[in-house]
Amino acid sequence: MTEGGLPEHLATALAAMSGWELIAVVLGVAYLLLAVRESLWCWYAAFAGTAISLYLFWQVGLVMESALQVYYLAMAVYGWWQWQQSSQGQIDDEGQRPISRWTLRQHTTAISAVVLVSALSGYLLARYTDAAMPYLDSFTTWGAILTTWMVARKVLENWIYWLVIDGASIYLYIDRELYLFSLLFTVYLVIVVAGFWQWLHHYRATAS
């Protein structure tokens, strides 16, 4: 890339954004910020932003991305419902499901499953398609599927998982010259770090 190429690419990408794309991006950021605050409104933002993304991806023929958005829509509904449910008969100060933590065994099982299914889908993509960076693309996709479910279950470590997945996604987007997405996910990283410390503080306060 020539000097000054990145700002130029970002400016071009911003200029090319449609109104719906901008709304989807804003709702995506709102979802994370509200999730940090453990607000049920995060799921409304997630549902609306995902619905817009589903429409946009379908319009440009990205069938698999569209299918992933359907999953996110279901998770938005599931997360909204789960956050209002008690966990083992307990509720937090907001009358919601409290933050929980996974055991080492649960993390080992989850990570192993993501790695195995990513390796399999990566192999299939590399062998039968011309997909770019198939293994990394598979890892970020399956990792996002798992971690979205962790958010819905209010598992504290979801933020650490997002840190890895979003960091890998930034590399993937830069490689594909999707600089606007890489910038967006850099913003996500900052929110993710804040989210982890916020949830950790709340977890320790309620556990004591």
C-alpha positions in Angstrom: 0.0 0.0 0.0 1.3 3.4 -0.9 1.8 6.1 1.8 -1.5 7.7 2.6 -3.3 4.7 1.1 -5.1 3.7 4.3 -6.7 7.0 5.0 -7.8 7.2 1.4 -9.3 3.7 1.5 -11.1 4.6 4.7 -12.5 7.8 3.2 -13.6 5.9 0.1 -15.3 3.2 2.2 -17.1 5.8 4.4 -18.3 7.7 1.3 -19.6 4.4 -0.2 -21.6 3.4 2.9 -25.3 3.4 2.5 -27.6 4.8 5.2 -28.6 1.3 6.2 -25.0 0.2 6.6 -24.3 3.2 8.8 -27.3 2.4 11.0 -26.2 -1.3 11.3 -22.7 -0.1 12.4 -24.1 2.3 14.9 -26.4 -0.4 16.3 -23.5 -2.9 16.5 -21.5 -0.4 18.6 -24.6 0.3 20.7 -25.1 -3.4 21.3 -21.6 -3.8 22.8 -21.9 -0.6 24.9 -25.2 -1.7 26.3 -23.9 -5.3 26.9 -21.1 -3.8 29.0 -23.8 -2.2 31.1 -25.7 -5.4 31.2 -28.7 -3.6 29.8 -31.5 -5.7 28.2 -31.6 -3.0 25.5 -28.4 -4.5 24.0 -30.5 -7.3 22.6 -33.0 -4.9 21.0 -30.0 -3.2 19.3 -28.5 -6.6 18.3 -31.8 -7.7 16.8 -32.3 -4.5 14.8 -28.7 -4.3 13.6 -28.6 -8.0 12.6 -31.9 -7.7 10.7 -30.5 -4.8 8.7 -27.2 -6.8 8.1 -29.2 -9.8 7.0 -31.0 -7.7 4.4 -27.8 -6.1 3.1 -25.9 -9.4 2.9 -28.8 -11.1 1.1 -29.0 -8.3 -1.4 -25.4 -8.8 -2.5 -25.6 -12.6 -2.6 -23.6 -13.4 0.5 -25.7 -16.5 1.4 -23.5 -17.9 4.2 -23.1 -14.5 5.9 -26.9 -14.2 5.6 -27.3 -17.6 7.3 -25.0 -16.4 10.1 -27.2 -13.3 10.6 -30.2 -15.6 11.1 -28.3 -17.3 13.9 -27.6 -13.9 15.4 -31.2 -13.0 15.2 -32.1 -16.1 17.1 -29.4 -15.4 19.7 -30.7 -11.9 20.2 -34.1 -13.3 21.2 -32.5 -16.1 23.3 -30.2 -13.7 25.0 -33.0 -11.3 25.8 -34.9 -14.2 27.4 -31.9 -15.7 29.2 -30.9 -12.4 30.8 -34.3 -12.3 32.4 -34.1 -15.8 33.8 -32.6 -16.7 37.2 -29.5 -19.0 37.4 -30.0 -21.7 40.0 -32.7 -19.6 41.6 -30.5 -16.5 41.8 -31.0 -13.0 40.4 -28.8 -9.9 40.5 -29.6 -6.4 41.7 -31.3 -5.7 38.4 -33.6 -8.7 38.7 -31.7 -10.4 35.9 -29.6 -13.5 35.5 -26.3 -13.0 37.3 -22.8 -13.2 35.7 -21.3 -16.7 35.8 -17.9 -18.2 35.1 -16.9 -21.4 33.3 -14.7 -24.1 34.7 -11.4 -25.0 33.1 -13.0 -28.1 31.7 -15.8 -26.1 30.1 -13.3 -23.8 28.5 -11.1 -26.7 27.3 -14.1 -28.4 25.7 -15.4 -25.2 24.1 -12.0 -24.2 22.6 -11.3 -27.7 21.4 -14.6 -27.9 19.7 -14.1 -24.5 17.9 -10.6 -25.5 16.8 -11.7 -28.9 15.5 -14.8 -27.6 13.6 -12.7 -24.7 12.3 -10.0 -27.1 11.0 -12.7 -29.2 9.3 -14.5 -26.3 7.6 -11.2 -24.6 6.8 -10.1 -27.8 5.0 -13.3 -28.1 3.1 -13.2 -24.4 2.0 -9.5 -24.7 1.0 -10.2 -27.9 -1.0 -13.5 -27.1 -2.7 -13.6 -23.3 -2.9 -11.4 -20.3 -3.6 -12.1 -18.8 -0.2 -9.5 -16.4 1.1 -7.7 -17.5 4.3 -10.2 -20.3 4.9 -8.8 -21.5 8.2 -8.8 -18.1 9.8 -12.2 -17.2 8.3 -13.6 -20.5 9.8 -12.0 -19.8 13.2 -13.5 -16.3 13.5 -16.9 -17.5 12.3 -17.2 -20.5 14.6 -15.6 -18.6 17.5 -18.2 -15.8 17.1 -21.0 -18.4 17.1 -19.8 -19.9 20.4 -19.0 -16.5 22.0 -22.4 -15.0 21.1 -24.0 -17.9 23.0 -21.7 -17.2 25.9 -22.9 -13.6 26.0 -26.5 -14.9 26.0 -25.7 -17.1 29.0 -23.9 -14.2 30.7 -20.5 -16.0 30.9 -17.8 -13.6 32.1 -15.1 -15.0 29.9 -17.0 -14.2 26.7 -15.1 -10.9 26.6 -11.7 -12.7 26.5 -13.0 -14.8 23.7 -14.1 -11.7 21.8 -10.7 -10.2 22.3 -9.1 -13.1 20.4 -11.8 -13.3 17.8 -12.0 -9.6 17.0 -8.2 -9.4 17.0 -8.0 -12.2 14.4 -10.8 -10.5 12.4 -8.8 -7.3 12.2 -6.0 -9.2 10.6 -8.4 -10.9 8.2 -10.0 -7.6 7.2 -6.7 -5.8 6.7 -5.5 -8.7 4.5 -8.7 -8.4 2.4 -8.3 -4.6 2.3 -11.6 -4.1 4.2 -10.1 -1.2 6.2 -13.4 0.2 7.4 -14.3 -3.1 9.0 -10.8 -3.3 10.5 -11.3 0.1 12.1 -14.7 -0.9 13.4 -13.3 -4.0 15.0 -10.4 -2.0 16.6 -13.1 0.1 18.3 -14.8 -3.2 19.3 -11.5 -4.3 21.0 -11.5 -1.2 23.2 -15.1 -1.8 24.2 -14.4 -5.5 24.8 -11.6 -4.7 27.3 -13.9 -2.3 29.1 -16.6 -4.8 29.1 -14.4 -7.5 30.7 -13.4 -5.2 33.6 -16.9 -4.0 34.1 -18.4 -7.5 34.3 -15.5 -8.7 36.5 -16.1 -5.9 38.9 -19.8 -6.7 39.1 -19.1 -10.4 39.4 -16.8 -9.9 42.3 -19.1 -7.5 44.0 -22.1 -9.9 43.8 -20.0 -13.0 44.7 -18.7 -11.5 47.9 
